[in-house]
Amino acid sequence: MADYSAALEKIVLDRFLELSHDERCQATYIWIDGTGENMRCKTKTLDCLPKSVKELPEWNYDGSSTGQATGENSDMFLTPVAMYRDPFLRGDNKLVLCEVNDHKRTPADTNYRNSCNKVMERAREHVPWFGIEQEYTLLSQDGHPFGWPKMGYPGPQGPYYCGVGANKVYGRDVVEAHYRACLYAGVKIAGSNAEVMPAQWEFQVGPCEGIQMGDDLWMARYILHRVSEDFGIQVTFDPKPMPGDWNGAGAHCNYSTKSMREDGGIKVIEAGIEALSKRHWEHLRMYGEGNERRLTGEHETAAMGVFSGGVANRGCSIRIPRQVAEDGYGYMEDRRPSASCDPYRVTEAMVRTTVLDDWDI
């Protein structure tokens, strides 16, 4: 699909993936590295098929090569927390999402899942549901948006959102392959669409309860990177990949609690928005790096320095969907998170503010 000097023939690989093997299987352990955004993986053989994540062994890796340890004390530990079917190796093989702990078995600096899980357990009776709209941009190997003219720009934004046709969308094969791979893996993917900027796409994950939101979104990101790798294309979650009159990339977080979803829940939603207005900057600090380049008050965003809420308004911080306002119950949409955000931090912040009223981190 791309002019890629490292391209390999995938048909040759398929010959080997079809080879039968005994009851052993391959488990690909996946984790977040020291950047807090990039993912790493490595594979090990299991002697038998694991029936649950509790049967998966702890593993370790060289943290000095991932920005998480020094060479003199480099071992970091991988604790399996979620298991999925492997859409790449298929069969009985597994993808394993892991938390990272240091040599003292304490959470690594970028292990935000640990604190998020504790918060979700405290809020369990409120049944928090999340759905995140993950935007991303496809890039050629030279770092230029995929499908864009090499020495220029495509036409202005307008015809690309949910577009159809070779002159309006670029990279649909990647999108469809990713969607099907997520379904196979067991990720709770809900949909996908082309976005406002050409070569920019979105997929949605949810509704997920509690910690599953972060688990499934991180796994969906991993699968997207692996699918794109096979096509020889890069993926970026940069919140503003192209300067100028082009939309940025976010990860809008749709959120509700049990009381918000019940009759009269609009009052709980409005109270939640009021609570969020008082913690605006605490949330922004947890919503991803580089977000100031995106939250400008233009291109369907609210200005970073001003908190706002409204019905059906895509230029505010928190949007109440029109249908929710009419029904009198439902959910809210936090439009502030960056595409590069850590979903564990975003969902933890929402629950801390609207349910626990506790920011004693």
N, C-alpha and C positions, 0 to 999 in steps of 0.2 A: 504493500500500500504506500510506502514511503521510500524515498531515495535514501537508503540506509546501508552503510558499508558493513555493518555487523549482522545483516539479515542471514538467517539460516533457513533451510528447507524443512518446513514443518511436516510435510508428507513423510519424510524419512523418519522423523521422530515417532510418528504414529505406528510404524512397524514395530518399534520396541515397546511402546506403551501397550500394545496388544498381547505381549508375551504373558503367559500365565505364570503364576507363582504359588507358593504354598500358603498356609494360613497367616503368614506374616503380612504386615501392611506398612506403608510409609506414613509418617506423621510429620507434617511441616509445621514447625513451631514459629510463631509470628509475634513480633513485639515492636514497641515504639522506642526509637533510639534517643540519644541525648539531645537532638534538636527539638524533640516534642512534636515533630511533624512527619518526619520520615519513618519508614518501616523497614525492618530487617526480617530475615527468615533463614532457617536451616532445617534440614530434614534428617530424621532418624528412623530406624527400623524398629517396629514393635513386634514382639513374638506372637501376639494374638490380637484380635480385633477388640478395641476398647468399647465397652457398652455405655460408659459415661465418662465425663471429664475427670471424675474422681479417680479413675483407674490409670490416668496418664501420669508418668513419672516426672518429677522435677528434672530440669536440665540446666546447663550453664553455658556461658560464652565469654569471649574476650571483650570486656567492656572498654578497654583502652582503645579499641578500634571502632567504637561507636559513640565516643564522646561521653562515656559514663564512668570511667575509672582510669587509674594510672597503670602503667606497665608493671609497677612493683606490686600492685594489689589489684589484679585485673579481672578476677572472676566475678561475674554477675549471675544471678540465679533466675531461671524462668519457671514461674508457677502457672500451670495451665488453669484457665478460668472459663473457657468456652470452646466448644468443639463443633466443627462443621464438616459436611461432605466436601471432598476435594474435586472441583470441576475440571482440574487440569490433568491430574493423574487418574481420576475417576475410580471405579471399583470400590473397594473397601478402604481406600486411603482417606486421610483426614487432614483438615486444616485446624490448627490449634492456636487460639489466641491466648497470649500469656501476659501476666503481670511481671514486672521486673523488680527484683530486690537486690540489695547490695550484699557484701560479705557478712554483714551483721543480721541479714534477713529483714532489714527495714526497707520500706519502699524507696525506689530510686527517685531522683528529683523530678523526672517526667512521668512517674507512675501516679497519675491523678485518678486512676480507677479505684485505688484503695480508699481514699477519702470519700469519693462519690458513692461507693457501695455502702459505706457506713451511714451516709446521709439518707440514702434510699431505704435502708432498713428502718431508720427512725421514722420515716414518713410512709411506711408501708400501708397503714390503715387509710391513708388519703388516696391511695391508688393513682399515683401520678403517671399520666400517659404523655408520650412525646412522639413527634414526627418531625424529622429534619429534612429540609430540602437542600441537598448538597449540589452546589454549582461547581463547575470545573471547566478548564480550558485545555483543548488538545493542541499540542505543539509538534512541529516537525523537529527533526534531530538538530537543526540549526537554532532552535529556540523560538522560531517565528510561528505565529498561529497557523495551525494546519489548514491548508487550502487557500490561505491569503496570497496575493501576488507577492513574489519575492522582493520586488523593488518598489512596493507601494501598498495601497490599502484597498479593501473592497468598498462597495458603495455604502452610504450611511445606514445606520441602524433603522429598522422598520420592517423589512420583509423576512427577517431571519427567525424571529420568535415562533416556535412551533411550525417552522417552515417546511416546505416540501419542494424537492427539485435540486439538481446538481449545482445550480447557481445560487442556492440559498442555504444549504446545509452541507457540512463537511465532517466526515468521520462517522456516519451513521452505523457502519459495520461494527465499530468499536462499541458503540452504545448498545446495539442489539446483543452482541456477544456478552457484554458485561451483564445485561439484564438477565439473560438466560443462565449465565454462570451463577448469579446470586440466587435465583430460584432453585437451582440444583443444590447449591451449598446449604440452603436453609436460612439464608438472610431474609429478613422480612421487608424486601423491596416492594414498594407500592406503585411506582410509576417512573416515567422518564419523559423528557421533552427537550427540544432544541431551545436555547436561550436567546436573549436579545442581541448579543454580540456574536457574529459568525465564528464558528469553531468552539463556541461555549455551549455547554450542555448542563443538564440537571437530572439527578435522580432523587427519588424520595424514599426514605426508609421509615416505616412505622405503620400504624401506631404500635409503640413498644412501651412496656411498663418498666419503670425504674432503670436498673443497670443495663438491661438488654439494649436500650437505645445506643449507649456508647459502644457496647460490644458489637452490635450488628453494623453500625456505621463504620467503625474501624475495619471490620472485616470486608465490608463493601468497598472501602478505599483500597485495601490490599488487592482484592480481586480486580479492581479497575486498573491498578498499576500492572498487574500480571497480564491481563488481557491486552493492554496497550503495548506491553513489551513484546508480545507475540506479533503485533502488527507493525512494530518498529516506530511507534509513536510515543511521545512523552505526554504526561499529564501534569498539570500544575493546579494547585489550589490557591495560588496567589490571589489576594483580594482585589488587586487592580493590575492585571497582567499587561494591559496596554493603556498608556496615558492618553489623555485627550477625551474626545466625545464618544467614549465607549463605556458600556456598563461594566461595573466591577463584578466580583463573584462572592456570594454570601452563603450562609448555611442557616436560613431562616428556621427558627425552632417553634413548632406548633406545640402547645402545652395546655393541659387541663388536669384538674383533680376530680375526684368523684363528685364533690359538691358543685363544681362548675358544670358538670354534665347533667345535673338534675334540674328539674323545673325551678325556675327562679335563679339559676346559676349565674345569670348575667351580673347580679349584684356581687357575687364572689369574684367574678372576673374583673369587675371594675375595682374592687378592693385590692385585688392582686396587682393591677396596673398602678394604683396609687402607691403600693408598697415598693414596686419596681422603680417608680420615679425617685424615691428617696435613696436608692442604692445604685443609681445610674453608673457612677464611675467605678464602683466595685465590680459591676458586671462587665463593663468595657475592658477592664484589666484582665478579665478571664475569657474574653471573646476572640482572641487571636491577634498575632502580630501584623503590623502594617495596615490595620483597619482604618487608620486616619486617612489613608489615600483613597479609601472607598466611601466612607461616611462623610460626604461633602454637602449633603442637601440636594444633590442632583442625581440623576440616573436612578430614580426610585429608591433613594435613601434619605434618612433624616440626618441633619447636620450633627456631627459627633458631640458638640458641646451643648446641645439642647435636647432634653427628653420630651417626647410627645406621644400621644395616643389618639386613635380615631377609628371610626368605622369605615371599612373598605378603602382606607388611605394608605397607599404603598409608599408614601413619602414621610411616614412617621416611624417612631421607634417601635411601638406596639400597635399592631392592627387587629381590630375585631372584625372578622368576616361579616359581610352583609347578612348572610343566612343566620349567623349566630345572633346578631342584633334582632332579627325578626322573630327567631324562635324563643329568645330569652334564656338560652343556655348553650353550652358548647365549649369553645376553646379560644385562646388568644394566640397570636403569632408574634414572636419577638424577631424583628427583622435586623437586629444589630449584629449577630455573630458573623464573623468572617468565614469564608470558605475554608480557611486553614485552621479554624478553631479546633480545640480538643472537645469533643462532645461530652466527655465526662465532666469537664469544668463548666460547660454551659448548663447542662441539666442539673448539676449540683447547685449552681448559683440560683437557678429558678426555684428549686425546692427550698433552699435556705431562706430566700426572701419571702416567698408567698405562703409557705407552710410552717416552717420552723421559726421564722423571725430570729435567726441565729447565725451570726457571722463570726463566731469565735473559732476561727480556723487554726 
